[in-house]
Amino acid sequence: MNNKHGMTFDAFLKNFKLHVSKLGFKNSIQKDYILKILFYSDEHLTAEQIAFKVKEEYNIDVGIATVYRTVKFFEDLNIIDSLDVGDSVKRYELKISEHHDHLVCTSCHKIIEFSDDIIEEKQESIAKDNNFILKDHAMIIYGLCEDCQ
């Protein structure tokens, strides 16, 4: 069992393939390996990094255009999130872990994930006070990390 996601990759992949099939889409080996890279990554990866890792770790050639189409497809299915840290480059992560927010260093682009129950409660309270139904949110705090201060 993978502690990060609460399931094995094989179980995740099986569920993904079933979901994609029900929606009438075809799956491919490239999608499987891109998912595998994202599943096991502790980083927020760019499309270029994903393509490199698929080749390096699994010896599968995947073109950068295929990676971009695939991550767009995954975003449309709402199984990955993209994050732009201010350098106009999207980074990707699976959306199956616990909700978290991000601290982004504006100097080195380091990304630190964090969770805070008080912030979550305050956002729900603000939504309620404004008769707003909160569906999702993304918080990114920009600043300088310890190394860049």
C-alpha positions as CSV (number, residue, x, y, z in Angstrom):
1,M,0.0,0.0,0.0
2,N,1.3,3.5,-0.8
3,N,0.9,5.7,2.2
4,K,0.9,8.9,0.3
5,H,-2.3,8.1,-1.7
6,G,-3.8,5.4,0.5
7,M,-3.7,2.9,-2.4
8,T,-1.4,1.0,-4.7
9,F,-0.6,2.3,-8.1
10,D,-2.1,-0.8,-9.6
11,A,-5.5,-0.1,-7.9
12,F,-5.3,3.6,-8.9
13,L,-4.6,2.6,-12.5
14,K,-7.4,0.1,-12.6
15,N,-9.9,2.7,-11.4
16,F,-8.5,5.2,-13.9
17,K,-8.9,2.8,-16.8
18,L,-12.4,1.9,-15.8
19,H,-13.4,5.6,-15.4
20,V,-11.8,6.5,-18.8
21,S,-13.6,3.5,-20.5
22,K,-17.0,4.5,-19.0
23,L,-16.5,8.0,-20.4
24,G,-15.8,6.5,-23.9
25,F,-12.1,7.5,-24.1
26,K,-9.3,5.2,-25.0
27,N,-6.3,4.7,-22.8
28,S,-2.7,4.3,-23.9
29,I,0.5,3.0,-22.4
30,Q,1.9,6.6,-22.5
31,K,-1.0,7.8,-20.2
32,D,-0.3,4.9,-17.9
33,Y,3.4,5.8,-17.5
34,I,2.7,9.5,-17.2
35,L,0.2,8.7,-14.4
36,K,2.8,6.4,-12.8
37,I,5.4,9.2,-12.8
38,L,2.9,11.6,-11.2
39,F,1.7,9.0,-8.7
40,Y,5.1,8.3,-7.3
41,S,6.5,11.9,-7.5
42,D,7.0,14.0,-4.4
43,E,7.6,17.0,-6.7
44,H,5.4,19.2,-8.8
45,L,6.7,18.3,-12.3
46,T,6.7,20.2,-15.5
47,A,5.7,18.5,-18.8
48,E,9.3,18.4,-19.8
49,Q,10.3,16.7,-16.5
50,I,7.5,14.2,-16.9
51,A,8.7,13.3,-20.4
52,F,12.3,13.0,-19.2
53,K,11.3,10.8,-16.2
54,V,9.2,8.4,-18.4
55,K,12.2,7.9,-20.7
56,E,14.7,7.7,-17.9
57,E,12.8,5.4,-15.5
58,Y,10.8,3.2,-17.9
59,N,12.7,3.5,-21.2
60,I,9.5,4.6,-22.9
61,D,9.7,7.4,-25.5
62,V,6.9,9.9,-25.1
63,G,6.9,13.1,-27.1
64,I,6.4,16.4,-25.3
65,A,3.2,17.1,-27.4
66,T,1.8,13.8,-26.0
67,V,2.6,14.8,-22.5
68,Y,0.9,18.2,-22.9
69,R,-2.2,16.6,-24.4
70,T,-2.2,14.0,-21.7
71,V,-1.9,16.4,-18.8
72,K,-4.6,18.6,-20.3
73,F,-6.8,15.4,-20.5
74,F,-6.0,14.6,-16.9
75,E,-6.8,18.2,-15.9
76,D,-10.2,18.0,-17.7
77,L,-10.9,14.7,-15.8
78,N,-10.0,16.6,-12.6
79,I,-7.4,14.0,-11.5
80,I,-4.4,16.4,-11.6
81,D,-3.9,20.0,-10.6
82,S,-1.6,22.4,-12.3
83,L,0.4,25.1,-10.5
84,D,2.2,28.1,-12.0
85,V,4.8,29.4,-9.6
86,G,5.2,32.7,-11.4
87,D,7.6,31.6,-14.1
88,S,4.8,30.8,-16.7
89,V,5.6,27.1,-16.5
90,K,2.9,24.8,-15.3
91,R,3.8,22.1,-12.8
92,Y,1.5,19.1,-12.2
93,E,0.5,16.9,-9.3
94,L,-2.1,14.2,-8.8
95,K,-5.2,15.4,-7.0
96,I,-5.8,12.3,-5.0
97,S,-4.0,13.2,-1.8
98,E,-5.4,15.2,1.1
99,H,-6.2,18.8,0.2
100,H,-3.2,21.1,0.7
101,D,-2.0,24.6,-0.2
102,H,1.3,25.9,-1.4
103,L,4.1,28.3,-0.4
104,V,6.1,29.3,-3.5
105,C,9.6,30.9,-3.4
106,T,9.7,33.8,-5.9
107,S,13.5,33.4,-6.2
108,C,14.2,29.7,-6.6
109,H,10.6,28.5,-7.3
110,K,10.8,26.0,-4.5
111,I,7.3,24.7,-3.6
112,I,6.3,23.8,0.0
113,E,3.0,22.1,0.6
114,F,1.1,22.8,3.8
115,S,-2.3,22.2,5.4
116,D,-3.9,24.3,8.0
117,D,-7.2,23.5,9.6
118,I,-7.8,27.1,10.8
119,I,-7.4,28.5,7.3
120,E,-9.7,25.8,5.9
121,E,-12.3,26.7,8.6
122,K,-12.0,30.4,7.9
123,Q,-12.5,29.9,4.2
124,E,-15.7,27.9,4.9
125,S,-16.9,30.6,7.3
126,I,-16.2,33.4,4.7
127,A,-18.2,31.4,2.1
128,K,-21.1,30.8,4.4
129,D,-21.1,34.5,5.5
130,N,-21.5,35.5,1.9
131,N,-24.1,32.8,1.1
132,F,-21.6,31.1,-1.1
133,I,-21.2,27.4,-1.6
134,L,-17.5,26.6,-1.5
135,K,-16.7,23.8,-3.9
136,D,-12.9,24.0,-4.1
137,H,-10.1,26.5,-3.6
138,A,-6.4,26.9,-4.3
139,M,-4.2,29.0,-2.0
140,I,-0.7,30.0,-3.1
141,I,1.5,32.1,-0.9
142,Y,4.4,33.8,-2.6
143,G,7.6,34.8,-0.8
144,L,11.2,33.8,-0.1
145,C,12.1,30.4,1.2
146,E,14.6,30.0,4.0
147,D,17.5,29.4,1.6
148,C,16.8,32.6,-0.5
149,Q,16.3,35.0,2.4
